[in-house]
Amino acid sequence: MITSIRNPLVKQIRRLHRAKGRREQNLLLLEGTHLVETAYEQNCSLMTLCYTEQWRARYPQLWENISQQVQRCELVSLEVLSSMTTTVNPDGVVATAIFQPCTEGDIRKFRLGLVLERLQDPGNLGTIIRTGAATEIDGIWLSYDSVDIDNPKVLRASAGAWFQVPLLIESDLKNLVRRYKDYGINIVATVPNATQTYWELEFVKPTLILLGNEGAGISKELVDLADEVVTIPLAINTESLNVAIATALILYEAKRQKFFNSSFR
């Protein structure tokens, strides 16, 4: 059992709390049973599994399955495990996995996607990813100056959906949007002062939805590229919706239309 927080492996995993450490090691930090189990089920390249005795007793089959696949398996004290996590009350397990970025080649039969510009909150991104998986979108593109997609808080907030939705970092969103527009993809921007509501939008043909920063929204340069602009109706004196909630409303409207269109064919 590893009992010292000065152990080299513990120090290595602690460095994954920061973006620099994750880049240097090209590893993801997976905290908690659900996230670790999902990574295993998705055949991720698991490198290290650290767990407490209590966790192994509670999940014997999961421990056995992962221990046969992972490259390094270590029993640790609760104090050591706590020092390796970013959570206040860890549930007894931490793992690392090789970070394998997606490419546009991973996206096939494009129907619905999201473009997120300068999104900053990891909880928002994780929730958007989770909603995207639930509504079966085909991909999420983020501007390079958004929150890191491998931020441990993003992975936790996604509740495992991080492994199910292609996530791509784009250095030039304008060129990306222009390219998909040339392909015939319908480009939709969400802005507060639009006259058309998202209820009126028809998600019949493939669509790319543009959403912006939590405070500033979408840049004018991206809005100008949109084929359509829509808004989410709000009560008087209500300033705005959380971007993750706004995304969920639009994605579920698209899913509703897809369901009813297929039901009445």
N, C-alpha and C positions, 0 to 999 in steps of 0.2 A: 504493500500500500504506500502511495506517495502521501507524505504527511507534511512536507515543507513547501511553503509558497516560494521558496528560493530554488526549487527544482528547475532545471533547464526547460523541461517540457511545459511547466506551468508558466514560466516567463515567456516562452514562445507563444502560447495560446493567449496570454494577456495582451501581447502586442497586436492581436487581431481586433482588439477593441477600437483601434485607430485605423483610418484608411491607409496610412503609410505602411503599417504592418501587414495589412491584407494584401496590398500591392506587392510588397517584397516577397511574401510567401505564396501568393496566388491561392489563398485559401479563404473559405467561408467559415464563419463561426456559427455553429448551430446549437441553440440553447433550448433545452426542454424536450420532453418525451415526444410530443406530437411532431415537432419539426424534425427531430432525429429519425423518427419512424418513417415520416414522409420521404425524407432524403434516401433512406434505405429502400423503400418501396419503388422510388423513381430511379433506382440503380445509379445513384450518384457515386462518385469515386471517394468513398469515405477513407480518411487517412488516420484519424485518431478518435478513440472513444474513451472518455473519462467518466466514471460513474461511482456512486457511493454504494456501500453494502446494502443499504435499505432499498435503493433503486433496483439493484439486481434481484433482490428477493421479491420485489413487487412486480417486475417484468422479466421473469426468467426466460420465457420463450424469445422475447425481443432481444434480450442480452445475448442469448445463444446464437440467434440468427446473425446479428450484427458482428459479433466477435469472430465469426467465421469468415467475414468479408473484409473487415477493417484491417488496416496494416498494423496498427498499434492499439492495444486495449489495456487500459490502466485503471486499477481500483485506487480511489483517492479518498481522503478524509473530507468531511463536510466543509471544514474550514478552507481546504485547498480548492474544492469545487466552487465555493462562494467567491474566492478570489479570481477565478477564471471567467466568471459570468458578468454580464452587465445588468442582470436582473437583481432585484432586492431579495426575493425569496426563490432561489432556484429549486427545481423539483428533483434534482439528483443526477442529472446527466448533461454532458457537454460533448459535442463532437466537432471535428473539422472535416471539410471536404474540399476537393479541388474545385476552383471557380472556373467554369467553362462558359464564357460569354456566348450569347446567341448571335447569329448572323441572319440577314434577311433571307438566306436560303432555307432557314428553319421555318419560314412562314409560307404555307401553301394554301391555295384556294382562298385568297383573301376576300373577306366579306365585311368585317368590322374591326376597326383599330382605333387606338387613342394616341394622340400626340400631347405630351405634357411639357410645358415650357416653364423652366425655372421653378419647378416644384421643390419646396424646401423642407417640409415636415415629413420625417420618416413614417410616422403613424398614418398620415394621409396616403402616402405612396403604398404602404402595405395594405391598407384598406381598399384602395383602388385595384390593386393586383388581385385581392381576394374577390372583389366584386366582378372583375374581369373574367376570372376563372369560372365563377358561378354563371355568368351570362355568355360564356363560350366565345369571347373575342379572340381575334387571331394574333394580336400583338400590341405591345405598348412601346412607343418611342419616347425617350426623354432627352431634353437638351443636356449638353455636357455640364452645364452649371446647375443642374438639379441635385437633389440629395443623392448620395451614392446608393446604387441599387443593392450593393452587398452590405449595407449598414445592418448590423444585427437587429436593430429595432424594426427595420423594414421587413426582414425575414420573419420576425416574431409576429408583427401585425398582420402579415399575409396569411398566417395560420396554415402554412404549408403550401398555399397556392403559388408561392414564388416559383416552385418547380414546374408549374403547369402552364404558365403563360410566357411566351417569348418576350424578353425584355431587351431593348436595344438602346444604346447611347448614340446620339447623333450630334455631330459637331456643327452641322448647318441645317437647322430645321426648315429654313426657307427652300433650300434645294430639295430636301426630302419631300416637302409638300408639293412643290412644282412637279417633281417626278411622278408622284402618284396621281396628280391632277392630269398629267399628260396620258396616263394609263386609263383615264376615264373614271377614276375614283371620285366620288362626291365628297368635297371638302366642306366640313361644317364647323363654324366657329361659334363658341358660346360667349355672348356679350350681354351686359345688363340692359342695354338700351335698344335691343332689337325689337322689331314689331311682330315677328313671328315667334310663337312659342314652340318648344320642343315637341309638344303634342301634335303640332301640325306638320312636322317633318315626316316624310315618308322614307323609311329605311329599306327601300325596295332594292336599290342597287348598292354595290359595295361602297362603304362610307368610312371616311377618316374624320374623327372628331377631335377638335383642337380645344384644349383647356389650359389655363394659365396659372401663374403664380398666385399663392393664397391671398396676397394683398393687392397686387397690381393687375392681375388678370393676364390676358393674352396681349402680346405686343401688336401694334398697329400693322407692322409688316406682315404678320401672319394673318391677321383679320382681313387684310386687303387681298389675300390669296384665296379666301374662302368663296365657294360657290353659293353658300347660304349661311346666314347668321341667325341664331335662335337665342331665346332667353328662357329662363325659368321664372314663371310668375311668382311674385312675392307680395305679401301683405304690405299695405302702406306703412312707412316708417321702419321697414325691415331692410337692413343694408344689403346683406348677401347671405348665401349659403356656404357652408363648408365645402371645399372643392371635392372631397371624397363623397359627400352626400349628393352634390350636384351630378357627379359622374354616375353614381348609382341610379339616379332618377332617369337619366338619359339612356343608360345601357339597358335598363329594364323596360323602357318604352320600346327600344329596338327589339328586345327579346319578345315582348308582347306582340308586336306586329308580325314578327317571324312566326310565332306560334299560331296566330289567327290566320295568317295567309296560307300556311301549310295545312291548317285544319279544314279550310273551305275550298281547297282545290279539288 
